[in-house]
Amino acid sequence: MACPECGSGVRPLLTIDGSDWGGGSGSWRPVEDADYTGLHFLGPARATQLNIGRGHSLQLYVCTASYGHPHVQNMQ
């Protein structure tokens, strides 16, 4: 990705996700939530109750040349 104003590279600023850990491996699951066996989308992993575009994550990037340039958004 590149800055839309000057074409310079961008660097990550912020990632927002709707769940605290993935439903597959549970590798990022906190120890205190290890006993939960219910549905992933109803449990403690979804405590934030955020929904970014049907379960995606939103990433914001800033220009490496100037913080005054517009940020770049990416949804994955």
Backbone torsions as a table, in degrees:
resi	resn	phi	psi	omega
1	MET	NA	154.5	-179.2
2	ALA	-136.4	157.3	177.6
3	CYS	-64.0	130.4	-178.5
4	PRO	-70.2	-17.3	-177.5
5	GLU	-92.1	-41.1	-174.7
6	CYS	-123.5	-10.6	179.0
7	GLY	84.9	-0.7	177.9
8	SER	-67.9	166.3	176.4
9	GLY	-67.7	163.6	177.6
10	VAL	-122.9	158.8	177.1
11	ARG	-127.9	153.4	-178.7
12	PRO	-62.7	138.0	175.9
13	LEU	-113.0	-46.2	-172.2
14	LEU	-157.0	140.3	171.0
15	THR	-124.6	129.7	178.6
16	ILE	-117.2	125.8	-179.5
17	ASP	-126.0	155.1	-177.7
18	GLY	-83.8	-12.2	178.7
19	SER	-134.1	155.9	-177.4
20	ASP	-79.4	-27.3	175.6
21	TRP	-150.2	160.9	-179.2
22	GLY	-74.2	154.9	-178.3
23	GLY	-81.0	-13.1	-176.6
24	GLY	-76.1	-81.3	-174.3
25	SER	-82.4	-27.1	-176.2
26	GLY	68.9	21.1	-174.4
27	SER	-66.2	-22.0	179.1
28	TRP	-101.4	9.8	-176.8
29	ARG	-68.9	130.1	176.8
30	PRO	-63.9	147.8	-179.1
31	VAL	-56.7	-40.3	-177.7
32	GLU	-68.0	-14.6	177.9
33	ASP	-104.3	7.0	-175.5
34	ALA	-64.3	-24.2	-178.1
35	ASP	-79.2	-14.5	-176.3
36	TYR	-68.2	126.9	-178.5
37	THR	-122.1	5.1	-178.9
38	GLY	-77.9	-169.1	179.6
39	LEU	-65.3	135.4	-176.0
40	HIS	-56.0	-46.5	-173.7
41	PHE	-74.6	-6.1	177.2
42	LEU	-106.9	-8.9	-171.8
43	GLY	-95.5	-163.8	-176.1
44	PRO	-64.5	-20.5	177.9
45	ALA	-65.4	-22.8	-179.3
46	ARG	-106.8	27.8	-176.5
47	ALA	-59.5	-28.5	-179.3
48	THR	-72.8	-23.9	-178.2
49	GLN	58.7	28.5	175.0
50	LEU	-85.2	144.0	174.6
51	ASN	-133.5	102.9	-178.1
52	ILE	-97.2	101.6	174.3
53	GLY	47.6	62.4	177.6
54	ARG	61.9	41.3	174.3
55	GLY	92.4	15.4	178.6
56	HIS	-88.5	-177.7	170.5
57	SER	-119.1	150.3	179.7
58	LEU	-108.8	127.4	180.0
59	GLN	-118.1	135.5	176.5
60	LEU	-115.3	138.3	-179.5
61	TYR	-126.6	149.8	177.6
62	VAL	-119.9	153.3	180.0
63	CYS	-67.2	139.0	178.3
64	THR	-79.4	-16.9	-179.5
65	ALA	-88.5	-35.1	-177.3
66	SER	-155.5	127.3	177.1
67	TYR	-70.0	-14.9	179.7
68	GLY	-78.1	-12.7	179.2
69	HIS	-76.2	156.1	-179.4
70	PRO	-60.9	145.5	177.6
71	HIS	-77.7	163.1	178.3
72	VAL	-109.6	135.7	179.2
73	GLN	-109.3	146.3	176.6
74	ASN	-143.9	131.6	175.1
75	MET	-113.1	131.3	178.3
76	GLN	-128.7	NA	NA
